[in-house]
Amino acid sequence: MNKKTDEQLLQINNLRWLPWIGKNYSASQTKLMVLGESHYLCAGDSPDEYGIDFTRSFIGMHQNGEEGTNVIRNFEKTLLNRDYDEELSKKEMTAISDSFVYQVIIQRLLNASEERPDDSDFEAGWHIILETMKILKPNTVVSLGVKAFDVLTNLEYEGLTVKKEKWGDDKINNAYPRYCRIELDGHPIDIIFLRHTSGTRSGYYPLEWHKFLKKYFDVSRYLSELSLSGKLCKWICTY
């Protein structure tokens, strides 16, 4: 976990949670940022338990096998071209999460799993995310959810230019995949929008989403940066 930019990040207006910054992110050439949608208040919890480091704790729980959702696991399976019922090793999960930035777009705590963020939540969230991007300078961003696409591509934000927009030709899991390229203060960033990886509505098929992801993200180059051996290295060599 890298905390070197915390002082800068804490200056961002309305930031509720600091992003997870993997310890190997700064050395990565691909500079991958992953965007979840939101955090929910679990039954019996107090909002006070969701402090500034909660997003970081969420990824830490994932690395320790304590994550109660499929959000990160299904994204990692998408990267690795694994099926939904295939298991990942702790080494694989740790290597991947140590290499990326993770943040949620909606920077307010939702009250229950039935509550859904609206466009104003996404608009406010994108302003915070774009400020975060200015500091961390990702080259590729993957959004775990497609709803954020329309808000971003219509957002008024100083220094933001949307250079390219693309919808997938066919739905995957009842959702059209989407892609856009932006420039943020002149820095180009590819943003790929996948169906939400929780799989709570209509499931989630990593193998199908991998096909779309690799159209806009050099997955093999990214994985080659990770210090892994065995099964994953065999997969990279035959990719």
N, C-alpha and C positions, 0 to 999 in steps of 0.2 A: 504494500500500500504506500503510495507516494503522496506526501503532504506538503511538498515544497511550494505549491502554488496556493495554499489555503488562504494566506493573507490577502491575495488578490481576489480570490473567489468570494471571500466574505464581504467584499465591497459591492457585490452585485445586489441591486435593489430587489427586495422581495424573495431572495433566495431562502427557501425553507430547509433544504437538505443539500449538504455538500456531495458532490459526485464521488463515486468510487473511481480511483485512478490506479490502475494496476501498476505494480512496481516495475514492470518492464515496458510500460507504455512509452515513456520518453525516449527509449532507445529504439523503438520500433520504426521501421521505414513506412509501414502502411498506415499507422496512426488511426486505429479504428475506435469509433465512439458508438455505443449502443444506447438507444433511448427506449426505456420502458414508458408506460403511459401514466401510471399513478400508483400511489400507496393507499391502502384501505385500512380503516380502523377495525381490528379484529374484535370479535365479541369478548367482552370481559376486560379489554385493555383500556388504559387511560390514555388520552391524547398526549399526556406528558411523557409517555414512553417512546414517542416518535420524535426524538430530538434531532439536532443538526446532523448527527452521524448515522441516522437510521438507514439511509441508502447504502452506506458503507457496511453497516452491520448485516443488511440483507444479502449482499454478495459474500460477506464472510460466512454467513450461515450456509450459503450455497456451497462454498468451498469445503465446509465441514460436513456436508451431507445432511444439513438440517433444514434446507429450504422446503417449505410446505406447498410450493406450487411448481409447475413445469416451465415457468417463464424462461429461465436461463438455460435449463437443461435442453429444452426443445430448440432454442437458438443454437446452442453448441452442436446439437445433432444436425441442424441445418448446415452449419459450417463443415462438419465432418462427413456429410452425406450418409448419415446413419438413419435407420428407420425409427419410428416412434417407440417401438418396443425393445430396441437395443440399449444395453446399458453402457454407460461411459465410466471410465476409470477415474479415480480421484486425481491421478496425475494429469489426465487430459483436461478435466474440468478446471483444475488449478492453473495449468499452463495457459489456457485460453483466457480465463478471467484476470490473470495477472498481466495480460497484454492489452486489455482494452479499458476504455473509460465507460462507466455506466451512470446514467442519470435518468430521472423520470421527468417527463415534460410538465405534468400537472403538479405544481408546487403548493398544493393544499391537500390536506388529509381528507379523503372521502369517507363518509360515515358508514357505508355498508357496501357489500359487493353488488347490490342492486343499483346503487347510485352511479350515474354516468356523467362524465364531464361534458360541458357544453362548449360552444365555439369560443366564448369569452375566456374559459379556462385555458383552452389551447392557445389563444392569442397571447394571454399573459405569460403562459409557459414558454412559448417560443421566444419571447423577448429575453427571458432568463437563459434559455438554452443558447441563444445566439451570443449573449454576453459570455457565457461559459466557453463557447467555441472560439471566441476571440483570444481567450487566454490559453486554451489547451491545443488549439490549431489541429483538429483532426483532418485527415484527408478523405476519409469515408465515414459516413454515419448510417447506421441501420436503425430504423424505427420499427419497434415491435408493435405494430398497429397502423392501419391505413388512414384512420380518420384525420390524423394530424396533417395529411398532405394538403387538402384544400385550404386549410387555414394558412399554412406556410406560404403556398404559392400565391396567395392574395394578401399577404402581410405587408404593411407599410412599416419599414424599419430602415433607418439611415445606414447606408453602407451595404445593404442587401440587394443583390440583383439575381433574379431567377433567369438562368441562361437557357435551360432546356427542361421540358416536362414530357413524361412518357407514361402511359398506362399500358399494362399488359394486355395482350389480345384476348386472353381467356381468363376466366375466374379460376382460382385455386381455393378450395375450401369456402366457396361462396364469396370470395373477395377478390377484386381485381388488384394485382400487385402494381406498384407505382414506383416511379423513379424521377428524380429531378437533379439537375446540377445547378448549384448556386455559386455566386462569388460573394464573399463576405470581406469587405475592405480589400478587395482585389485577390483574396485567397480562394482558389477553386475548391469546392467540396461536393462530392457525390453523395446523395442521400437516397437510400433504398428503403421502401416501405413494404413490410411483410404483414401478413395477417397476424393478429395478436397471438403470441406463442403459448398462451396459457391453455389453449385448446378447450376452454369451457363451453364454447358455442361452436358446434359442428366439427369439433376435433381440429387437429393440426397435423399436417403431413410433411415432415422435414425433407423427405426426398424430393417432393414436388417443388417446395420453396427453394431448395438448393439450386435447382435448374435456373430459376429466375435470379437468385442472388449472384451466381457466378457470371451472369451476363454483364454485370456492372462492377463487380468486385473481384480482384485477382485472388481467389481463395487459396490457390496452391502457393502463391508467393507469401501470403499471410501465414499459412501453416508452416511453411519452411522456416520462418523466423522463430518458431516455438521450439524450445529445447525438449523434445520428446523422442522416444525410441520405441521399438517394438511395433505393435499393431498400427499405431498412427503413422510411423515412418514408412511402413510397408504400404499404407494407403496413399501417402504422398507420392511415393515412387511409382505407383501404378495409376495415379490420377490422370 
